[in-house]
């Protein structure tokens, strides 16, 4: 297939830079369900979440933040915090009952979160170098301190 394209006025590819660390409103833009591929949680359920930054600053508006949510006992605190940040009333008493929700219900909804920027990393097995990236350091629960 042959293309005839005019690139007049088309900017060059931008260098990727993570969103600066700070508190942002994030909109849950997409998710995919899968499982952990390797390591101690291999085979466990995982959700890959795509968040969109909602910001007054035009250079940040619409930027994407990617996060993984592994569903294992020692990391359920992250799911709990995320749901509480979305406004869910979570009963965590000894006699609490299961809550039932669908990730589809969360699409397009917003919450507040503190983003951090992780340092460049290197895969010990392959030697691949990964650039700095955003991480959700904390989901901000309405009415609680952001410390």
C-alpha positions as CSV (number, residue, x, y, z in Angstrom):
1,X,0.0,0.0,0.0
2,X,1.3,3.4,-1.0
3,X,0.6,6.6,1.0
4,X,0.9,10.2,-0.1
5,X,1.2,12.4,3.0
6,X,2.1,16.0,3.6
7,X,3.8,16.6,6.9
8,X,3.8,20.4,6.8
9,X,3.3,21.8,10.3
10,X,3.3,18.3,11.9
11,X,5.6,18.4,15.1
12,X,8.2,15.9,15.7
13,X,7.7,13.1,18.2
14,X,7.9,14.4,21.8
15,X,10.2,13.0,24.3
16,X,8.2,11.1,27.0
17,X,8.3,12.7,30.4
18,X,6.2,11.5,33.3
19,X,3.6,13.8,34.9
20,X,5.3,15.7,37.7
21,X,4.7,14.3,41.2
22,X,1.7,15.8,43.0
23,X,-2.0,15.4,43.6
24,X,-4.2,15.1,40.5
25,X,-7.8,14.3,39.6
26,X,-7.7,11.1,37.6
27,X,-10.4,9.6,35.4
28,X,-10.5,5.8,35.0
29,X,-10.3,5.6,31.2
30,X,-9.8,1.9,30.6
31,X,-9.0,-1.4,32.2
32,X,-8.1,-4.9,31.1
33,X,-8.3,-8.0,33.2
34,X,-5.5,-10.5,33.2
35,X,-3.1,-12.3,35.5
36,X,0.4,-11.8,36.8
37,X,2.9,-13.3,34.4
38,X,5.8,-14.0,36.7
39,X,7.2,-13.7,40.2
40,X,5.7,-14.7,43.5
41,X,2.1,-13.8,42.4
42,X,2.3,-15.5,39.1
43,X,-1.1,-16.6,37.9
44,X,-3.0,-14.4,40.3
45,X,-5.7,-12.0,39.0
46,X,-4.6,-8.5,38.0
47,X,-6.3,-5.5,36.5
48,X,-4.3,-3.1,34.3
49,X,-5.8,0.3,34.7
50,X,-5.4,3.3,32.5
51,X,-6.0,6.7,34.1
52,X,-6.4,10.1,32.4
53,X,-5.2,13.2,34.1
54,X,-7.9,15.9,34.5
55,X,-6.0,19.2,34.8
56,X,-6.4,22.9,34.1
57,X,-2.8,22.8,32.8
58,X,-3.2,22.1,29.1
59,X,0.2,20.2,28.8
60,X,-1.0,17.8,31.5
61,X,-4.7,17.4,30.5
62,X,-5.4,14.0,29.1
63,X,-2.0,12.5,29.9
64,X,-2.2,8.8,30.7
65,X,-1.0,7.1,33.9
66,X,-0.8,3.3,33.9
67,X,-1.3,1.2,37.0
68,X,-1.6,-2.5,37.9
69,X,-3.8,-3.7,40.6
70,X,-3.0,-7.3,41.7
71,X,-5.8,-9.0,43.6
72,X,-4.0,-10.9,46.4
73,X,-4.5,-10.8,50.2
74,X,-1.4,-8.6,50.9
75,X,-2.4,-5.9,48.4
76,X,-6.2,-5.7,48.9
77,X,-5.5,-2.5,50.8
78,X,-4.9,-0.8,47.4
79,X,-8.2,-1.9,46.0
80,X,-9.9,-0.8,49.3
81,X,-8.3,2.6,49.1
82,X,-9.2,3.0,45.4
83,X,-12.8,2.1,46.1
84,X,-13.0,4.5,49.1
85,X,-11.5,7.3,46.9
86,X,-14.3,6.6,44.5
87,X,-16.8,7.1,47.3
88,X,-17.6,3.5,48.2
89,X,-18.5,2.9,51.9
90,X,-16.3,0.0,52.8
91,X,-17.2,-2.1,55.8
92,X,-14.0,-3.7,57.2
93,X,-15.3,-4.9,60.5
94,X,-14.8,-8.6,61.5
95,X,-18.3,-9.5,60.4
96,X,-18.2,-7.5,57.1
97,X,-19.9,-9.1,54.1
98,X,-18.4,-9.3,50.6
99,X,-18.9,-6.2,48.4
100,X,-19.9,-6.7,44.8
101,X,-18.8,-4.3,42.1
102,X,-17.9,-4.3,38.4
103,X,-14.9,-2.4,37.1
104,X,-17.2,-1.3,34.2
105,X,-19.1,0.8,36.8
106,X,-16.0,2.7,37.6
107,X,-15.1,3.7,34.0
108,X,-15.4,7.4,33.4
109,X,-15.5,8.2,37.1
110,X,-12.9,10.4,38.8
111,X,-10.9,10.3,42.0
112,X,-8.0,12.1,43.5
113,X,-4.6,10.5,43.8
114,X,-1.0,11.4,44.7
115,X,1.4,10.5,41.8
116,X,5.0,9.9,42.3
117,X,7.7,9.3,39.7
118,X,9.8,6.2,39.9
119,X,13.4,6.2,39.0
120,X,14.8,4.6,35.8
121,X,15.0,0.8,36.3
122,X,16.8,-2.1,34.6
123,X,15.6,-5.6,34.1
124,X,18.1,-7.9,35.7
125,X,17.5,-10.8,33.4
126,X,17.3,-8.9,30.0
127,X,19.3,-5.8,30.7
128,X,16.5,-3.7,29.3
129,X,16.4,-0.1,30.7
130,X,13.1,1.4,31.5
131,X,12.6,5.2,31.8
132,X,11.2,6.9,34.8
133,X,7.4,6.5,35.0
134,X,4.4,7.5,37.1
135,X,3.1,5.5,40.0
136,X,0.0,6.0,42.1
137,X,1.6,6.6,45.5
138,X,-1.8,7.1,47.3
139,X,-5.5,7.2,46.5
140,X,-6.9,10.2,48.4
141,X,-10.0,9.3,50.3
142,X,-12.5,12.2,50.7
143,X,-12.5,13.6,54.2
144,X,-9.2,12.0,55.2
145,X,-5.8,13.7,55.5
146,X,-3.5,13.5,52.5
147,X,-0.4,12.7,54.5
